[in-house]
């Protein structure tokens, strides 16, 4: 399993990792997303 963090602002992906309000977390296994979590705010 691999865990991927994606920077987000207002629930949308943002390219500014250092200035984002939070993160979306995805767990992937066998090239498929098996779990996602949102709302991890800084």
mmCIF file of the N, C-alpha and C atoms, coordinates in Angstrom:
data_MODEL
# 
_entry.id   MODEL 
# 
loop_
_atom_site.group_PDB 
_atom_site.id 
_atom_site.type_symbol 
_atom_site.label_atom_id 
_atom_site.label_alt_id 
_atom_site.label_comp_id 
_atom_site.label_asym_id 
_atom_site.label_entity_id 
_atom_site.label_seq_id 
_atom_site.pdbx_PDB_ins_code 
_atom_site.Cartn_x 
_atom_site.Cartn_y 
_atom_site.Cartn_z 
_atom_site.occupancy 
_atom_site.B_iso_or_equiv 
_atom_site.pdbx_formal_charge 
_atom_site.auth_seq_id 
_atom_site.auth_comp_id 
_atom_site.auth_asym_id 
_atom_site.auth_atom_id 
_atom_site.pdbx_PDB_model_num 
ATOM 1   N N  . UNK A 1 1  ? 0.841   -1.178 0.000  1.00 0.00 ? 1  UNK A N  1 
ATOM 2   C CA . UNK A 1 1  ? 0.000   0.000  0.000  1.00 0.00 ? 1  UNK A CA 1 
ATOM 3   C C  . UNK A 1 1  ? 0.885   1.240  0.000  1.00 0.00 ? 1  UNK A C  1 
ATOM 4   N N  . UNK A 1 2  ? 0.410   2.266  -0.685 1.00 0.00 ? 2  UNK A N  1 
ATOM 5   C CA . UNK A 1 2  ? 1.104   3.549  -0.711 1.00 0.00 ? 2  UNK A CA 1 
ATOM 6   C C  . UNK A 1 2  ? 0.099   4.627  -0.325 1.00 0.00 ? 2  UNK A C  1 
ATOM 7   N N  . UNK A 1 3  ? 0.544   5.600  0.448  1.00 0.00 ? 3  UNK A N  1 
ATOM 8   C CA . UNK A 1 3  ? -0.306  6.717  0.866  1.00 0.00 ? 3  UNK A CA 1 
ATOM 9   C C  . UNK A 1 3  ? 0.162   7.964  0.125  1.00 0.00 ? 3  UNK A C  1 
ATOM 10  N N  . UNK A 1 4  ? -0.795  8.679  -0.461 1.00 0.00 ? 4  UNK A N  1 
ATOM 11  C CA . UNK A 1 4  ? -0.500  9.861  -1.272 1.00 0.00 ? 4  UNK A CA 1 
ATOM 12  C C  . UNK A 1 4  ? -1.210  11.061 -0.661 1.00 0.00 ? 4  UNK A C  1 
ATOM 13  N N  . UNK A 1 5  ? -0.487  12.141 -0.431 1.00 0.00 ? 5  UNK A N  1 
ATOM 14  C CA . UNK A 1 5  ? -1.067  13.392 0.064  1.00 0.00 ? 5  UNK A CA 1 
ATOM 15  C C  . UNK A 1 5  ? -1.131  14.389 -1.083 1.00 0.00 ? 5  UNK A C  1 
ATOM 16  N N  . UNK A 1 6  ? -2.297  15.012 -1.252 1.00 0.00 ? 6  UNK A N  1 
ATOM 17  C CA . UNK A 1 6  ? -2.504  15.988 -2.317 1.00 0.00 ? 6  UNK A CA 1 
ATOM 18  C C  . UNK A 1 6  ? -2.922  17.304 -1.677 1.00 0.00 ? 6  UNK A C  1 
ATOM 19  N N  . UNK A 1 7  ? -2.230  18.371 -2.016 1.00 0.00 ? 7  UNK A N  1 
ATOM 20  C CA . UNK A 1 7  ? -2.563  19.692 -1.482 1.00 0.00 ? 7  UNK A CA 1 
ATOM 21  C C  . UNK A 1 7  ? -3.938  20.119 -1.981 1.00 0.00 ? 7  UNK A C  1 
ATOM 22  N N  . UNK A 1 8  ? -4.743  20.743 -1.073 1.00 0.00 ? 8  UNK A N  1 
ATOM 23  C CA . UNK A 1 8  ? -6.087  21.166 -1.484 1.00 0.00 ? 8  UNK A CA 1 
ATOM 24  C C  . UNK A 1 8  ? -6.478  22.489 -0.840 1.00 0.00 ? 8  UNK A C  1 
ATOM 25  N N  . UNK A 1 9  ? -7.316  23.225 -1.555 1.00 0.00 ? 9  UNK A N  1 
ATOM 26  C CA . UNK A 1 9  ? -7.953  24.450 -1.075 1.00 0.00 ? 9  UNK A CA 1 
ATOM 27  C C  . UNK A 1 9  ? -9.434  24.336 -1.401 1.00 0.00 ? 9  UNK A C  1 
ATOM 28  N N  . UNK A 1 10 ? -10.276 24.466 -0.405 1.00 0.00 ? 10 UNK A N  1 
ATOM 29  C CA . UNK A 1 10 ? -11.732 24.366 -0.591 1.00 0.00 ? 10 UNK A CA 1 
ATOM 30  C C  . UNK A 1 10 ? -12.139 23.059 -1.270 1.00 0.00 ? 10 UNK A C  1 
ATOM 31  N N  . UNK A 1 11 ? -11.462 21.968 -0.943 1.00 0.00 ? 11 UNK A N  1 
ATOM 32  C CA . UNK A 1 11 ? -11.797 20.668 -1.500 1.00 0.00 ? 11 UNK A CA 1 
ATOM 33  C C  . UNK A 1 11 ? -11.327 20.434 -2.924 1.00 0.00 ? 11 UNK A C  1 
ATOM 34  N N  . UNK A 1 12 ? -10.572 21.364 -3.472 1.00 0.00 ? 12 UNK A N  1 
ATOM 35  C CA . UNK A 1 12 ? -10.058 21.246 -4.840 1.00 0.00 ? 12 UNK A CA 1 
ATOM 36  C C  . UNK A 1 12 ? -8.535  21.123 -4.796 1.00 0.00 ? 12 UNK A C  1 
ATOM 37  N N  . UNK A 1 13 ? -7.983  20.361 -5.722 1.00 0.00 ? 13 UNK A N  1 
ATOM 38  C CA . UNK A 1 13 ? -6.529  20.197 -5.804 1.00 0.00 ? 13 UNK A CA 1 
ATOM 39  C C  . UNK A 1 13 ? -5.892  21.539 -6.133 1.00 0.00 ? 13 UNK A C  1 
ATOM 40  N N  . UNK A 1 14 ? -4.794  21.836 -5.451 1.00 0.00 ? 14 UNK A N  1 
ATOM 41  C CA . UNK A 1 14 ? -4.053  23.068 -5.718 1.00 0.00 ? 14 UNK A CA 1 
ATOM 42  C C  . UNK A 1 14 ? -2.586  22.729 -5.953 1.00 0.00 ? 14 UNK A C  1 
ATOM 43  N N  . UNK A 1 15 ? -1.929  23.535 -6.735 1.00 0.00 ? 15 UNK A N  1 
ATOM 44  C CA . UNK A 1 15 ? -0.523  23.273 -7.051 1.00 0.00 ? 15 UNK A CA 1 
ATOM 45  C C  . UNK A 1 15 ? 0.428   23.894 -6.031 1.00 0.00 ? 15 UNK A C  1 
ATOM 46  N N  . UNK A 1 16 ? -0.089  24.712 -5.111 1.00 0.00 ? 16 UNK A N  1 
ATOM 47  C CA . UNK A 1 16 ? 0.762   25.405 -4.148 1.00 0.00 ? 16 UNK A CA 1 
ATOM 48  C C  . UNK A 1 16 ? 0.804   24.637 -2.831 1.00 0.00 ? 16 UNK A C  1 
ATOM 49  N N  . UNK A 1 17 ? 1.668   23.643 -2.763 1.00 0.00 ? 17 UNK A N  1 
ATOM 50  C CA . UNK A 1 17 ? 1.777   22.752 -1.609 1.00 0.00 ? 17 UNK A CA 1 
ATOM 51  C C  . UNK A 1 17 ? 2.081   23.518 -0.330 1.00 0.00 ? 17 UNK A C  1 
ATOM 52  N N  . UNK A 1 18 ? 2.887   24.549 -0.408 1.00 0.00 ? 18 UNK A N  1 
ATOM 53  C CA . UNK A 1 18 ? 3.279   25.304 0.771  1.00 0.00 ? 18 UNK A CA 1 
ATOM 54  C C  . UNK A 1 18 ? 2.257   26.327 1.232  1.00 0.00 ? 18 UNK A C  1 
ATOM 55  N N  . UNK A 1 19 ? 1.253   26.617 0.397  1.00 0.00 ? 19 UNK A N  1 
ATOM 56  C CA . UNK A 1 19 ? 0.259   27.638 0.732  1.00 0.00 ? 19 UNK A CA 1 
ATOM 57  C C  . UNK A 1 19 ? -1.158  27.079 0.793  1.00 0.00 ? 19 UNK A C  1 
ATOM 58  N N  . UNK A 1 20 ? -1.306  25.766 0.828  1.00 0.00 ? 20 UNK A N  1 
ATOM 59  C CA . UNK A 1 20 ? -2.645  25.170 0.814  1.00 0.00 ? 20 UNK A CA 1 
ATOM 60  C C  . UNK A 1 20 ? -3.267  25.202 2.206  1.00 0.00 ? 20 UNK A C  1 
ATOM 61  N N  . UNK A 1 21 ? -4.599  25.094 2.247  1.00 0.00 ? 21 UNK A N  1 
ATOM 62  C CA . UNK A 1 21 ? -5.287  25.093 3.551  1.00 0.00 ? 21 UNK A CA 1 
ATOM 63  C C  . UNK A 1 21 ? -5.395  23.692 4.130  1.00 0.00 ? 21 UNK A C  1 
ATOM 64  N N  . UNK A 1 22 ? -5.203  22.659 3.306  1.00 0.00 ? 22 UNK A N  1 
ATOM 65  C CA . UNK A 1 22 ? -5.313  21.292 3.810  1.00 0.00 ? 22 UNK A CA 1 
ATOM 66  C C  . UNK A 1 22 ? -4.831  20.278 2.793  1.00 0.00 ? 22 UNK A C  1 
ATOM 67  N N  . UNK A 1 23 ? -5.105  19.014 3.085  1.00 0.00 ? 23 UNK A N  1 
ATOM 68  C CA . UNK A 1 23 ? -4.658  17.923 2.228  1.00 0.00 ? 23 UNK A CA 1 
ATOM 69  C C  . UNK A 1 23 ? -5.755  16.886 2.051  1.00 0.00 ? 23 UNK A C  1 
ATOM 70  N N  . UNK A 1 24 ? -5.736  16.214 0.918  1.00 0.00 ? 24 UNK A N  1 
ATOM 71  C CA . UNK A 1 24 ? -6.552  15.031 0.693  1.00 0.00 ? 24 UNK A CA 1 
ATOM 72  C C  . UNK A 1 24 ? -5.583  13.856 0.733  1.00 0.00 ? 24 UNK A C  1 
ATOM 73  N N  . UNK A 1 25 ? -5.945  12.795 1.434  1.00 0.00 ? 25 UNK A N  1 
ATOM 74  C CA . UNK A 1 25 ? -5.078  11.630 1.585  1.00 0.00 ? 25 UNK A CA 1 
ATOM 75  C C  . UNK A 1 25 ? -5.715  10.445 0.847  1.00 0.00 ? 25 UNK A C  1 
ATOM 76  N N  . UNK A 1 26 ? -4.922  9.780  0.016  1.00 0.00 ? 26 UNK A N  1 
ATOM 77  C CA . UNK A 1 26 ? -5.393  8.620  -0.734 1.00 0.00 ? 26 UNK A CA 1 
ATOM 78  C C  . UNK A 1 26 ? -4.510  7.426  -0.414 1.00 0.00 ? 26 UNK A C  1 
ATOM 79  N N  . UNK A 1 27 ? -5.123  6.267  -0.210 1.00 0.00 ? 27 UNK A N  1 
ATOM 80  C CA . UNK A 1 27 ? -4.396  5.008  -0.065 1.00 0.00 ? 27 UNK A CA 1 
ATOM 81  C C  . UNK A 1 27 ? -4.589  4.224  -1.357 1.00 0.00 ? 27 UNK A C  1 
ATOM 82  N N  . UNK A 1 28 ? -3.481  3.799  -1.969 1.00 0.00 ? 28 UNK A N  1 
ATOM 83  C CA . UNK A 1 28 ? -3.537  3.058  -3.222 1.00 0.00 ? 28 UNK A CA 1 
ATOM 84  C C  . UNK A 1 28 ? -2.928  1.677  -3.035 1.00 0.00 ? 28 UNK A C  1 
ATOM 85  N N  . UNK A 1 29 ? -3.539  0.698  -3.700 1.00 0.00 ? 29 UNK A N  1 
ATOM 86  C CA . UNK A 1 29 ? -3.064  -0.670 -3.649 1.00 0.00 ? 29 UNK A CA 1 
ATOM 87  C C  . UNK A 1 29 ? -3.339  -1.313 -5.004 1.00 0.00 ? 29 UNK A C  1 
ATOM 88  N N  . UNK A 1 30 ? -2.341  -1.950 -5.588 1.00 0.00 ? 30 UNK A N  1 
ATOM 89  C CA . UNK A 1 30 ? -2.482  -2.579 -6.906 1.00 0.00 ? 30 UNK A CA 1 
ATOM 90  C C  . UNK A 1 30 ? -2.996  -1.597 -7.956 1.00 0.00 ? 30 UNK A C  1 
ATOM 91  N N  . UNK A 1 31 ? -2.439  -0.378 -7.949 1.00 0.00 ? 31 UNK A N  1 
ATOM 92  C CA . UNK A 1 31 ? -2.778  0.684  -8.905 1.00 0.00 ? 31 UNK A CA 1 
ATOM 93  C C  . UNK A 1 31 ? -4.227  1.159  -8.819 1.00 0.00 ? 31 UNK A C  1 
ATOM 94  N N  . UNK A 1 32 ? -4.876  0.987  -7.659 1.00 0.00 ? 32 UNK A N  1 
ATOM 95  C CA . UNK A 1 32 ? -6.247  1.442  -7.462 1.00 0.00 ? 32 UNK A CA 1 
ATOM 96  C C  . UNK A 1 32 ? -6.348  2.191  -6.139 1.00 0.00 ? 32 UNK A C  1 
ATOM 97  N N  . UNK A 1 33 ? -7.178  3.233  -6.117 1.00 0.00 ? 33 UNK A N  1 
ATOM 98  C CA . UNK A 1 33 ? -7.447  3.956  -4.881 1.00 0.00 ? 33 UNK A CA 1 
ATOM 99  C C  . UNK A 1 33 ? -8.392  3.096  -4.049 1.00 0.00 ? 33 UNK A C  1 
ATOM 100 N N  . UNK A 1 34 ? -7.974  2.735  -2.842 1.00 0.00 ? 34 UNK A N  1 
ATOM 101 C CA . UNK A 1 34 ? -8.803  1.884  -1.993 1.00 0.00 ? 34 UNK A CA 1 
ATOM 102 C C  . UNK A 1 34 ? -9.435  2.654  -0.835 1.00 0.00 ? 34 UNK A C  1 
ATOM 103 N N  . UNK A 1 35 ? -8.929  3.861  -0.555 1.00 0.00 ? 35 UNK A N  1 
ATOM 104 C CA . UNK A 1 35 ? -9.468  4.665  0.545  1.00 0.00 ? 35 UNK A CA 1 
ATOM 105 C C  . UNK A 1 35 ? -9.070  6.107  0.334  1.00 0.00 ? 35 UNK A C  1 
ATOM 106 N N  . UNK A 1 36 ? -9.957  7.036  0.676  1.00 0.00 ? 36 UNK A N  1 
ATOM 107 C CA . UNK A 1 36 ? -9.585  8.445  0.628  1.00 0.00 ? 36 UNK A CA 1 
ATOM 108 C C  . UNK A 1 36 ? -10.102 9.152  1.867  1.00 0.00 ? 36 UNK A C  1 
ATOM 109 N N  . UNK A 1 37 ? -9.373  10.167 2.266  1.00 0.00 ? 37 UNK A N  1 
ATOM 110 C CA . UNK A 1 37 ? -9.716  10.978 3.437  1.00 0.00 ? 37 UNK A CA 1 
ATOM 111 C C  . UNK A 1 37 ? -9.536  12.439 3.024  1.00 0.00 ? 37 UNK A C  1 
ATOM 112 N N  . UNK A 1 38 ? -10.445 13.284 3.441  1.00 0.00 ? 38 UNK A N  1 
ATOM 113 C CA . UNK A 1 38 ? -10.314 14.706 3.139  1.00 0.00 ? 38 UNK A CA 1 
ATOM 114 C C  . UNK A 1 38 ? -10.428 15.507 4.422  1.00 0.00 ? 38 UNK A C  1 
ATOM 115 N N  . UNK A 1 39 ? -10.064 16.766 4.334  1.00 0.00 ? 39 UNK A N  1 
ATOM 116 C CA . UNK A 1 39 ? -10.251 17.667 5.463  1.00 0.00 ? 39 UNK A CA 1 
ATOM 117 C C  . UNK A 1 39 ? -9.102  17.719 6.439  1.00 0.00 ? 39 UNK A C  1 
ATOM 118 N N  . UNK A 1 40 ? -7.928  17.318 6.041  1.00 0.00 ? 40 UNK A N  1 
ATOM 119 C CA . UNK A 1 40 ? -6.761  17.442 6.918  1.00 0.00 ? 40 UNK A CA 1 
ATOM 120 C C  . UNK A 1 40 ? -6.234  18.865 6.777  1.00 0.00 ? 40 UNK A C  1 
ATOM 121 N N  . UNK A 1 41 ? -6.630  19.731 7.696  1.00 0.00 ? 41 UNK A N  1 
ATOM 122 C CA . UNK A 1 41 ? -6.231  21.134 7.625  1.00 0.00 ? 41 UNK A CA 1 
ATOM 123 C C  . UNK A 1 41 ? -4.955  21.386 8.376  1.00 0.00 ? 41 UNK A C  1 
ATOM 124 N N  . UNK A 1 42 ? -4.245  22.403 7.938  1.00 0.00 ? 42 UNK A N  1 
ATOM 125 C CA . UNK A 1 42 ? -2.984  22.803 8.587  1.00 0.00 ? 42 UNK A CA 1 
ATOM 126 C C  . UNK A 1 42 ? -3.272  23.730 9.739  1.00 0.00 ? 42 UNK A C  1 
# 
